[in-house]
Amino acid sequence: LLSYNCEGFVKKEIFLKRLSTLGKCRILEQKYNTFRASRNLKNRNIHLHEQLYILVKN
């Protein structure tokens, strides 16, 4: 199980491609609000997507 969000440096497609070489991988995605105490909130999206990568190794 690996948790990652859409603000990360690695794109979702790259994560999935690399994990898929190790076994069967699926993704669960959850939308949530951006942390409001952030100083740079006006330049950030209001919502983020958390991605849970579930890998069953070969």
Distance bins in CASP14 RR format, pairs under 12 A and 6 or more apart:
PFRMAT RR
TARGET T0000
AUTHOR 0000-0000-0000
RMODE 2
METHOD distances of the structure
MODEL  1
1 19 0 0 0 0 0 1 0 0 0 0 0
1 25 0 0 0 0 0 1 0 0 0 0 0
1 26 0 0 0 0 0 1 0 0 0 0 0
1 27 0 0 0 0 0 1 0 0 0 0 0
1 28 0 0 0 0 1 0 0 0 0 0 0
1 51 0 0 0 0 0 1 0 0 0 0 0
1 52 1 0 0 1 0 0 0 0 0 0 0
1 53 1 0 0 1 0 0 0 0 0 0 0
1 54 1 0 1 0 0 0 0 0 0 0 0
1 55 1 0 0 1 0 0 0 0 0 0 0
1 56 0 0 0 0 0 1 0 0 0 0 0
1 57 0 0 0 0 0 1 0 0 0 0 0
2 10 0 0 0 0 0 1 0 0 0 0 0
2 12 0 0 0 0 0 1 0 0 0 0 0
2 15 1 0 0 1 0 0 0 0 0 0 0
2 16 0 0 0 0 0 1 0 0 0 0 0
2 18 0 0 0 0 0 1 0 0 0 0 0
2 19 1 0 0 1 0 0 0 0 0 0 0
2 22 0 0 0 0 0 1 0 0 0 0 0
2 25 0 0 0 0 1 0 0 0 0 0 0
2 26 0 0 0 0 0 1 0 0 0 0 0
2 27 0 0 0 0 1 0 0 0 0 0 0
2 28 0 0 0 0 0 1 0 0 0 0 0
2 50 0 0 0 0 0 1 0 0 0 0 0
2 51 0 0 0 0 1 0 0 0 0 0 0
2 52 1 0 0 1 0 0 0 0 0 0 0
2 53 1 0 1 0 0 0 0 0 0 0 0
2 54 0 0 0 0 1 0 0 0 0 0 0
2 55 1 0 0 1 0 0 0 0 0 0 0
3 15 0 0 0 0 0 1 0 0 0 0 0
3 27 0 0 0 0 0 1 0 0 0 0 0
3 28 0 0 0 0 1 0 0 0 0 0 0
3 29 0 0 0 0 0 1 0 0 0 0 0
3 30 0 0 0 0 1 0 0 0 0 0 0
3 32 0 0 0 0 0 1 0 0 0 0 0
3 49 0 0 0 0 0 1 0 0 0 0 0
3 50 1 0 0 1 0 0 0 0 0 0 0
3 51 1 0 0 1 0 0 0 0 0 0 0
3 52 1 0 1 0 0 0 0 0 0 0 0
3 53 1 0 0 1 0 0 0 0 0 0 0
3 54 0 0 0 0 0 1 0 0 0 0 0
4 10 1 0 0 1 0 0 0 0 0 0 0
4 11 0 0 0 0 0 1 0 0 0 0 0
4 12 0 0 0 0 1 0 0 0 0 0 0
4 14 0 0 0 0 0 1 0 0 0 0 0
4 15 1 0 0 1 0 0 0 0 0 0 0
4 16 0 0 0 0 0 1 0 0 0 0 0
4 19 0 0 0 0 0 1 0 0 0 0 0
4 27 0 0 0 0 1 0 0 0 0 0 0
4 28 0 0 0 0 0 1 0 0 0 0 0
4 29 0 0 0 0 0 1 0 0 0 0 0
4 30 0 0 0 0 0 1 0 0 0 0 0
4 48 0 0 0 0 0 1 0 0 0 0 0
4 49 0 0 0 0 1 0 0 0 0 0 0
4 50 1 0 0 1 0 0 0 0 0 0 0
4 51 1 0 1 0 0 0 0 0 0 0 0
4 52 0 0 0 0 1 0 0 0 0 0 0
4 53 1 0 0 1 0 0 0 0 0 0 0
5 12 0 0 0 0 0 1 0 0 0 0 0
5 15 0 0 0 0 0 1 0 0 0 0 0
5 29 0 0 0 0 1 0 0 0 0 0 0
5 30 0 0 0 0 1 0 0 0 0 0 0
5 31 0 0 0 0 0 1 0 0 0 0 0
5 32 0 0 0 0 1 0 0 0 0 0 0
5 34 0 0 0 0 1 0 0 0 0 0 0
5 35 0 0 0 0 0 1 0 0 0 0 0
5 44 0 0 0 0 0 1 0 0 0 0 0
5 45 0 0 0 0 0 1 0 0 0 0 0
5 47 0 0 0 0 0 1 0 0 0 0 0
5 48 1 0 1 0 0 0 0 0 0 0 0
5 49 1 0 0 1 0 0 0 0 0 0 0
5 50 1 0 1 0 0 0 0 0 0 0 0
5 51 1 0 0 1 0 0 0 0 0 0 0
5 52 0 0 0 0 0 1 0 0 0 0 0
5 53 0 0 0 0 0 1 0 0 0 0 0
6 12 1 0 0 1 0 0 0 0 0 0 0
6 15 0 0 0 0 0 1 0 0 0 0 0
6 27 0 0 0 0 0 1 0 0 0 0 0
6 29 0 0 0 0 1 0 0 0 0 0 0
6 30 0 0 0 0 0 1 0 0 0 0 0
6 31 0 0 0 0 1 0 0 0 0 0 0
6 32 0 0 0 0 0 1 0 0 0 0 0
6 34 0 0 0 0 0 1 0 0 0 0 0
6 44 0 0 0 0 0 1 0 0 0 0 0
6 45 0 0 0 0 1 0 0 0 0 0 0
6 47 0 0 0 0 1 0 0 0 0 0 0
6 48 1 0 1 0 0 0 0 0 0 0 0
6 49 1 0 1 0 0 0 0 0 0 0 0
6 50 1 0 0 1 0 0 0 0 0 0 0
6 51 1 0 0 1 0 0 0 0 0 0 0
7 32 0 0 0 0 0 1 0 0 0 0 0
7 34 0 0 0 0 1 0 0 0 0 0 0
7 35 0 0 0 0 0 1 0 0 0 0 0
7 38 0 0 0 0 0 1 0 0 0 0 0
7 40 0 0 0 0 0 1 0 0 0 0 0
7 43 0 0 0 0 0 1 0 0 0 0 0
7 44 0 0 0 0 1 0 0 0 0 0 0
7 45 0 0 0 0 1 0 0 0 0 0 0
7 47 0 0 0 0 0 1 0 0 0 0 0
7 48 1 0 0 1 0 0 0 0 0 0 0
7 49 0 0 0 0 1 0 0 0 0 0 0
7 50 0 0 0 0 1 0 0 0 0 0 0
7 51 0 0 0 0 0 1 0 0 0 0 0
8 14 0 0 0 0 0 1 0 0 0 0 0
8 15 0 0 0 0 1 0 0 0 0 0 0
8 48 0 0 0 0 1 0 0 0 0 0 0
8 49 0 0 0 0 0 1 0 0 0 0 0
8 50 0 0 0 0 0 1 0 0 0 0 0
8 51 0 0 0 0 1 0 0 0 0 0 0
9 15 0 0 0 0 0 1 0 0 0 0 0
10 16 0 0 0 0 0 1 0 0 0 0 0
10 17 0 0 0 0 0 1 0 0 0 0 0
10 18 0 0 0 0 1 0 0 0 0 0 0
10 19 0 0 0 0 0 1 0 0 0 0 0
10 51 0 0 0 0 0 1 0 0 0 0 0
10 53 0 0 0 0 0 1 0 0 0 0 0
11 17 0 0 0 0 1 0 0 0 0 0 0
11 18 0 0 0 0 0 1 0 0 0 0 0
11 51 0 0 0 0 0 1 0 0 0 0 0
12 18 0 0 0 0 0 1 0 0 0 0 0
12 19 0 0 0 0 0 1 0 0 0 0 0
12 25 0 0 0 0 0 1 0 0 0 0 0
12 27 1 0 0 1 0 0 0 0 0 0 0
12 29 0 0 0 0 1 0 0 0 0 0 0
12 49 0 0 0 0 1 0 0 0 0 0 0
12 50 0 0 0 0 0 1 0 0 0 0 0
12 51 1 0 0 1 0 0 0 0 0 0 0
12 52 0 0 0 0 0 1 0 0 0 0 0
12 53 0 0 0 0 1 0 0 0 0 0 0
13 19 0 0 0 0 0 1 0 0 0 0 0
13 20 0 0 0 0 0 1 0 0 0 0 0
13 25 0 0 0 0 0 1 0 0 0 0 0
13 27 0 0 0 0 0 1 0 0 0 0 0
13 51 0 0 0 0 0 1 0 0 0 0 0
14 20 0 0 0 0 0 1 0 0 0 0 0
14 21 0 0 0 0 0 1 0 0 0 0 0
14 53 0 0 0 0 0 1 0 0 0 0 0
15 21 0 0 0 0 0 1 0 0 0 0 0
15 22 0 0 0 0 0 1 0 0 0 0 0
15 25 0 0 0 0 1 0 0 0 0 0 0
15 27 0 0 0 0 1 0 0 0 0 0 0
15 51 1 0 0 1 0 0 0 0 0 0 0
15 52 0 0 0 0 0 1 0 0 0 0 0
15 53 1 0 0 1 0 0 0 0 0 0 0
15 55 0 0 0 0 0 1 0 0 0 0 0
16 22 0 0 0 0 0 1 0 0 0 0 0
16 23 0 0 0 0 0 1 0 0 0 0 0
16 24 0 0 0 0 0 1 0 0 0 0 0
16 25 1 0 0 1 0 0 0 0 0 0 0
16 26 0 0 0 0 1 0 0 0 0 0 0
16 27 1 0 0 1 0 0 0 0 0 0 0
16 29 0 0 0 0 0 1 0 0 0 0 0
16 51 0 0 0 0 1 0 0 0 0 0 0
16 53 1 0 0 1 0 0 0 0 0 0 0
16 54 0 0 0 0 0 1 0 0 0 0 0
16 55 0 0 0 0 0 1 0 0 0 0 0
17 23 0 0 0 0 0 1 0 0 0 0 0
17 25 0 0 0 0 1 0 0 0 0 0 0
17 53 0 0 0 0 0 1 0 0 0 0 0
18 25 0 0 0 0 1 0 0 0 0 0 0
18 53 0 0 0 0 1 0 0 0 0 0 0
18 55 0 0 0 0 0 1 0 0 0 0 0
19 25 1 0 1 0 0 0 0 0 0 0 0
19 26 0 0 0 0 1 0 0 0 0 0 0
19 27 0 0 0 0 1 0 0 0 0 0 0
19 51 0 0 0 0 0 1 0 0 0 0 0
19 52 0 0 0 0 0 1 0 0 0 0 0
19 53 1 0 1 0 0 0 0 0 0 0 0
19 54 0 0 0 0 1 0 0 0 0 0 0
19 55 1 0 1 0 0 0 0 0 0 0 0
19 56 0 0 0 0 0 1 0 0 0 0 0
19 57 0 0 0 0 1 0 0 0 0 0 0
19 58 0 0 0 0 0 1 0 0 0 0 0
20 26 0 0 0 0 1 0 0 0 0 0 0
20 27 0 0 0 0 0 1 0 0 0 0 0
20 53 0 0 0 0 1 0 0 0 0 0 0
20 54 0 0 0 0 0 1 0 0 0 0 0
20 55 0 0 0 0 1 0 0 0 0 0 0
20 56 0 0 0 0 0 1 0 0 0 0 0
20 57 0 0 0 0 0 1 0 0 0 0 0
20 58 0 0 0 0 0 1 0 0 0 0 0
21 55 0 0 0 0 0 1 0 0 0 0 0
21 57 0 0 0 0 0 1 0 0 0 0 0
21 58 0 0 0 0 1 0 0 0 0 0 0
22 53 0 0 0 0 0 1 0 0 0 0 0
22 54 0 0 0 0 0 1 0 0 0 0 0
22 55 1 0 0 1 0 0 0 0 0 0 0
22 56 0 0 0 0 1 0 0 0 0 0 0
22 57 1 0 1 0 0 0 0 0 0 0 0
22 58 1 0 0 1 0 0 0 0 0 0 0
23 53 0 0 0 0 0 1 0 0 0 0 0
23 54 0 0 0 0 0 1 0 0 0 0 0
23 55 1 0 0 1 0 0 0 0 0 0 0
23 56 1 0 0 1 0 0 0 0 0 0 0
23 57 1 0 1 0 0 0 0 0 0 0 0
23 58 1 0 1 0 0 0 0 0 0 0 0
24 53 0 0 0 0 0 1 0 0 0 0 0
24 54 0 0 0 0 1 0 0 0 0 0 0
24 55 1 0 0 1 0 0 0 0 0 0 0
24 56 1 0 1 0 0 0 0 0 0 0 0
24 57 0 0 0 0 1 0 0 0 0 0 0
24 58 1 0 0 1 0 0 0 0 0 0 0
25 51 0 0 0 0 0 1 0 0 0 0 0
25 52 0 0 0 0 0 1 0 0 0 0 0
25 53 1 0 0 1 0 0 0 0 0 0 0
25 54 1 0 0 1 0 0 0 0 0 0 0
25 55 1 0 1 0 0 0 0 0 0 0 0
25 56 1 0 0 1 0 0 0 0 0 0 0
25 57 0 0 0 0 1 0 0 0 0 0 0
25 58 0 0 0 0 0 1 0 0 0 0 0
26 51 0 0 0 0 0 1 0 0 0 0 0
26 52 0 0 0 0 1 0 0 0 0 0 0
26 53 1 0 0 1 0 0 0 0 0 0 0
26 54 1 0 1 0 0 0 0 0 0 0 0
26 55 0 0 0 0 1 0 0 0 0 0 0
26 56 0 0 0 0 1 0 0 0 0 0 0
27 49 0 0 0 0 0 1 0 0 0 0 0
27 50 0 0 0 0 0 1 0 0 0 0 0
27 51 1 0 1 0 0 0 0 0 0 0 0
27 52 1 0 0 1 0 0 0 0 0 0 0
27 53 1 0 1 0 0 0 0 0 0 0 0
27 54 1 0 0 1 0 0 0 0 0 0 0
27 55 0 0 0 0 0 1 0 0 0 0 0
28 49 0 0 0 0 0 1 0 0 0 0 0
28 50 0 0 0 0 1 0 0 0 0 0 0
28 51 1 0 0 1 0 0 0 0 0 0 0
28 52 1 0 1 0 0 0 0 0 0 0 0
28 53 0 0 0 0 1 0 0 0 0 0 0
28 54 1 0 0 1 0 0 0 0 0 0 0
29 47 0 0 0 0 0 1 0 0 0 0 0
29 48 0 0 0 0 0 1 0 0 0 0 0
29 49 1 0 1 0 0 0 0 0 0 0 0
29 50 1 0 0 1 0 0 0 0 0 0 0
29 51 1 0 1 0 0 0 0 0 0 0 0
29 52 1 0 0 1 0 0 0 0 0 0 0
29 53 0 0 0 0 0 1 0 0 0 0 0
29 54 0 0 0 0 0 1 0 0 0 0 0
30 47 0 0 0 0 0 1 0 0 0 0 0
30 48 0 0 0 0 1 0 0 0 0 0 0
30 49 1 0 0 1 0 0 0 0 0 0 0
30 50 1 0 1 0 0 0 0 0 0 0 0
30 51 0 0 0 0 1 0 0 0 0 0 0
30 52 1 0 0 1 0 0 0 0 0 0 0
31 45 0 0 0 0 0 1 0 0 0 0 0
31 46 0 0 0 0 0 1 0 0 0 0 0
31 47 1 0 1 0 0 0 0 0 0 0 0
31 48 1 0 0 1 0 0 0 0 0 0 0
31 49 1 0 1 0 0 0 0 0 0 0 0
31 50 1 0 0 1 0 0 0 0 0 0 0
31 51 0 0 0 0 0 1 0 0 0 0 0
32 45 0 0 0 0 0 1 0 0 0 0 0
32 46 0 0 0 0 0 1 0 0 0 0 0
32 47 1 0 0 1 0 0 0 0 0 0 0
32 48 1 0 1 0 0 0 0 0 0 0 0
32 49 1 0 0 1 0 0 0 0 0 0 0
32 50 1 0 0 1 0 0 0 0 0 0 0
32 51 0 0 0 0 0 1 0 0 0 0 0
33 41 0 0 0 0 0 1 0 0 0 0 0
33 44 0 0 0 0 0 1 0 0 0 0 0
33 45 0 0 0 0 1 0 0 0 0 0 0
33 46 1 0 0 1 0 0 0 0 0 0 0
33 47 1 0 0 1 0 0 0 0 0 0 0
33 48 1 0 0 1 0 0 0 0 0 0 0
33 49 0 0 0 0 0 1 0 0 0 0 0
33 50 0 0 0 0 0 1 0 0 0 0 0
34 40 0 0 0 0 0 1 0 0 0 0 0
34 41 1 0 0 1 0 0 0 0 0 0 0
34 42 0 0 0 0 0 1 0 0 0 0 0
34 43 0 0 0 0 0 1 0 0 0 0 0
34 44 1 0 1 0 0 0 0 0 0 0 0
34 45 1 0 0 1 0 0 0 0 0 0 0
34 46 1 0 1 0 0 0 0 0 0 0 0
34 47 1 0 0 1 0 0 0 0 0 0 0
34 48 1 0 1 0 0 0 0 0 0 0 0
34 49 0 0 0 0 0 1 0 0 0 0 0
34 50 0 0 0 0 0 1 0 0 0 0 0
35 41 0 0 0 0 1 0 0 0 0 0 0
35 44 0 0 0 0 1 0 0 0 0 0 0
35 45 0 0 0 0 0 1 0 0 0 0 0
35 46 0 0 0 0 0 1 0 0 0 0 0
35 47 0 0 0 0 0 1 0 0 0 0 0
35 48 0 0 0 0 1 0 0 0 0 0 0
36 42 0 0 0 0 0 1 0 0 0 0 0
36 44 0 0 0 0 0 1 0 0 0 0 0
36 46 0 0 0 0 1 0 0 0 0 0 0
36 47 0 0 0 0 0 1 0 0 0 0 0
37 44 0 0 0 0 0 1 0 0 0 0 0
38 44 1 0 0 1 0 0 0 0 0 0 0
38 45 0 0 0 0 0 1 0 0 0 0 0
38 46 0 0 0 0 0 1 0 0 0 0 0
38 48 0 0 0 0 0 1 0 0 0 0 0
END
